[in-house]
Amino acid sequence: MTNRRITERMMNEKILASLRMELNLQTAQMRWTELARYFAGGTLISVAPELDLVDVGARIAADDKASVQNWMQAERVHRVSDAQAMQWLAEDTLLWTVVVKPWILVQHEPRVPPDAAH
């Protein structure tokens, strides 16, 4: 690896770390009823529970096309589907959110039944 690539990679990691810190402070939990209007506007992006919501947001903000494209191809990051919206509406689901303009990233952490935790 050349010195230039090493320097670029270090700068990218610093930028990502800074973005992660900023976005981490901006995460919040919101009920679906508060988010439904953004779904109607097409700005809600669903992030799979196994991904780190803040990291996904940081990579979107940093324009990390390769990571985002990989997640999209694996269907781990995608626009909220009608089926998701209907289920979340029925349950008024509590979702983790973070804004990465123009998007609002949402993540649902399924509840683990108490018996399954043992």
N, C-alpha and C positions, 0 to 999 in steps of 0.2 A: 504494500500500500504506500502510495506517495505521501510526502509531507503535506501536500495540499489537501488530499483526501482525508488525512488524519485531522487536520485543522478544521475542515468543513464538518466532519463528523462530530468533533468536539463542540463546535459552535451549534450544530443542530441539537445535540443533547442538552446543551445549556438552554437553548430556546425552549425545548420541550419541557425541561424541568421548571422553567419560569412559568410557562403556560399551565402546567399541571398544578403548581402552587396557586396561581390566580383562580383557575377553574374550581379547584377544590373548595375554595372559600365561597364560591357561588353556587354550589350544589344545594338542592332543597328537595324536600318531599312534597308532592302535590297530588291531590285527588284528581281522578280522571275528569270529573265534572268541571274542574278549573282549567283543564287542558283541551277539552273537546273543541273549543272554538279554533284552536291552533291546528287541530286535526283537519277541520273543515277548510282551513287555509293551506293545507298541504305542507306545513313546516315541521311536523313531528317525525323524528327519526327514532326507530326502536333499536336499542342496543341489547344484544344477547346477555343474559345474566352472567355467563362465564367470562365476559370481557370487563375490563376496568373502565367504567363510565368516564372518569376524568381523563384517562389516557386516550380513549377514543376521541374525546372532545379536543384534547391537546393536539392530536395528530391531524384532525380535521382543520383546526385553526392554523396549524403549521403547513397545511397543504401537502401532507404526506400521502400522495395519491396511491402509492404502491400498497401501503397498509390498508387504506380505506377500500381500495378495489378488491383486495384479498378478502376482507371481511364481507363486502357486498356479495362477492361470488359465492362465499360460503353461507350466505343468508344470515350472517350474524349481525349485520348492520343493514337496515332497510327502512323505507317509509312505513309508518304504522299502517297495517292492513285494516280493511273493513272488519274482518273477523276479530282481530285484536280489539278494535275500537268497540265493537258490540259487546264483547265479553267484559272489557274494562268498564263500560258504561253500566252493565247489569250489576257488577260488583262494586262500583265506584272505587276502583282499585287505587291504592296509594302507590305512586311511582317516584323513583328518584329522577331528578331532572337537572340539566345544566344547559345553559344557553350558549351556543356558538353561532352567532348571527350568520345567516338568516335562520338557522335551524334551532330547534329545541330537541335535545337528545333526551330520551326517556328510557328508563330501565325498570323492569318489573322483577323483583326478587320473589319467586314463589315461596309461599309459606311452607315450612316443613312441619308436618304433623308432629305433635309432642312425642308420640311413640316412636317415630322414625329417628329421632335424635339420639336414641340410646344405642 
